[in-house]
C-alpha cells in the first residue's frame, strides 16, 4: 500500500478589501444576489456571481422549498442560468458568499459537494480552470485557481 498526499492550493485573504478590484466587484454582485435568496427554513442565504469570458456577470441565490430537498443551491441556480443564456460560454470566475439571519457567518463557505461536482463539469468541458472565490458574510476570503482544487479525485465524462 502506498500513501499519497493531495495538495489543494488556495490563497487566504483577511477580508474582501485585500482582493483585486475586479474580484471585489464580483463578490459584491454575489452579496446582492445573496440578499434576494429565499431561505425561510434554513435561514442561511447564499449568493453566487459568475463572470463569463464575454464580461457578463450572472447571479443566483439559494431557493428553498418546504418539501426538502426540492430547493436549489445558489451555485447551481447561477451556473444553469448562465448556461441557458450563454450556451457556449467560458466561465472565468465564481464568487460565493453566505450569511445567516441567526448569526454572523465569519468563516468562508465553499460550495457543497453537489455544487462542486456540477461546477466541475463546466470546468472539465471548457478545458480551462475556473477561479473560485468564497467567503462568509464577513472575514476571511478563500481563492482557488481552479475548481479541481476543491474536488480532488473528481468524476467526469471520461469515466463513462
URCOR-V422760 format. One record per residue. N is the residue number from 1. RES is the residue in three letters. SS is DSSP state (~ for helix, > for strand, _ for the rest). NEAR is the number of other ideal C-beta (glycine too) atoms within 10 Angstrom. D_FIRST is the distance of its C-alpha to the first C-alpha in Angstrom with 2 decimals. Layout:
BEGIN
n: (N N)
res: (RES RES)
ss: (SS SS)
near: (NEAR NEAR)
d_first: (D_FIRST D_FIRST)
END
This chain:
BEGIN
n: (1 2 3 4 5 6 7 8 9 10 11 12 13 14 15 16 17 18 19 20 21 22 23 24 25 26 27 28 29 30 31 32 33 34 35 36 37 38 39 40 41 42 43 44 45 46 47 48 49 50 51 52 53 54 55 56 57 58 59 60 61 62 63 64 65 66 67 68 69 70 71 72 73 74 75 76 77 78 79 80 81 82 83 84 85 86 87 88 89 90 91 92 93 94 95 96 97 98 99 100 101 102 103 104 105 106 107 108 109 110 111 112 113 114 115 116 117 118 119 120 121 122 123 124 125 126 127 128 129 130 131 132 133 134 135 136 137 138 139 140 141 142 143 144 145 146 147 148 149 150 151 152 153 154 155 156 157 158 159 160)
res: (UNK UNK UNK UNK UNK UNK UNK UNK UNK UNK UNK UNK UNK UNK UNK UNK UNK UNK UNK UNK UNK UNK UNK UNK UNK UNK UNK UNK UNK UNK UNK UNK UNK UNK UNK UNK UNK UNK UNK UNK UNK UNK UNK UNK UNK UNK UNK UNK UNK UNK UNK UNK UNK UNK UNK UNK UNK UNK UNK UNK UNK UNK UNK UNK UNK UNK UNK UNK UNK UNK UNK UNK UNK UNK UNK UNK UNK UNK UNK UNK UNK UNK UNK UNK UNK UNK UNK UNK UNK UNK UNK UNK UNK UNK UNK UNK UNK UNK UNK UNK UNK UNK UNK UNK UNK UNK UNK UNK UNK UNK UNK UNK UNK UNK UNK UNK UNK UNK UNK UNK UNK UNK UNK UNK UNK UNK UNK UNK UNK UNK UNK UNK UNK UNK UNK UNK UNK UNK UNK UNK UNK UNK UNK UNK UNK UNK UNK UNK UNK UNK UNK UNK UNK UNK UNK UNK UNK UNK UNK UNK)
ss: (_ _ _ _ _ _ _ _ _ _ > > > _ _ ~ ~ ~ _ _ ~ ~ ~ ~ ~ ~ ~ ~ ~ ~ ~ ~ ~ ~ ~ _ _ > _ _ _ _ _ > > > > > > > > > _ _ _ _ > > > > > _ > _ _ _ _ _ _ _ _ > _ ~ ~ ~ ~ ~ ~ ~ ~ ~ ~ ~ ~ _ _ _ _ _ > > > > > > > > > > _ _ _ _ _ _ _ _ _ _ _ _ ~ ~ ~ ~ ~ ~ ~ ~ ~ ~ ~ ~ ~ ~ _ _ _ _ > > > > > _ _ _ _ _ > > > > _ _ ~ ~ ~ ~ _ _ _ _ _ _ ~ ~ ~ _)
near: (2 3 4 4 4 7 7 11 9 15 12 10 17 9 11 19 8 13 19 9 7 11 19 16 14 23 22 15 20 28 18 14 26 24 12 13 22 13 20 10 11 15 12 17 23 29 28 32 26 29 24 16 13 10 7 12 17 24 22 27 23 23 17 20 12 8 7 9 8 9 16 18 21 28 27 20 23 28 24 15 15 23 16 9 11 16 7 8 18 16 25 18 19 28 31 30 30 24 22 15 10 9 10 10 19 11 13 20 18 18 24 13 10 13 25 18 16 17 25 20 17 20 21 17 12 15 7 13 16 23 18 25 25 25 27 18 17 13 15 16 23 19 21 20 13 16 25 19 18 20 19 9 6 15 12 14 8 6 6 5)
d_first: (0.00 3.77 6.65 9.75 13.33 16.18 19.65 22.61 25.70 28.88 32.27 33.88 37.68 39.85 42.00 43.26 45.93 43.41 42.38 44.17 47.30 45.99 43.01 45.41 47.59 44.75 43.65 47.30 47.39 44.40 46.28 49.36 47.36 45.83 49.39 50.12 47.17 48.05 46.09 48.48 45.87 42.97 45.31 42.42 43.56 41.41 42.77 41.24 42.77 41.53 42.84 43.26 43.82 47.48 47.94 48.27 46.73 45.87 45.42 44.25 43.94 42.55 44.76 44.50 46.04 47.07 45.22 41.67 39.46 42.13 42.13 40.34 38.57 40.33 37.73 37.92 41.71 41.93 39.59 41.21 44.63 43.84 42.58 45.64 48.06 46.42 44.39 43.58 42.72 40.09 38.82 38.75 38.16 37.84 39.15 38.47 40.22 40.57 43.16 44.22 47.77 46.80 45.24 44.43 40.97 39.97 36.25 35.06 34.40 32.06 32.04 30.68 27.77 30.23 32.07 29.01 28.19 31.88 32.34 29.28 30.91 33.81 31.78 29.87 33.17 35.15 32.56 33.51 31.92 33.62 34.14 33.78 36.00 35.95 37.72 39.26 43.01 43.28 41.16 38.04 37.06 33.63 33.54 30.63 31.20 29.48 28.63 25.09 24.61 25.18 23.06 19.65 17.93 21.51 22.95 25.89 28.16 26.14 23.97 27.16)
END
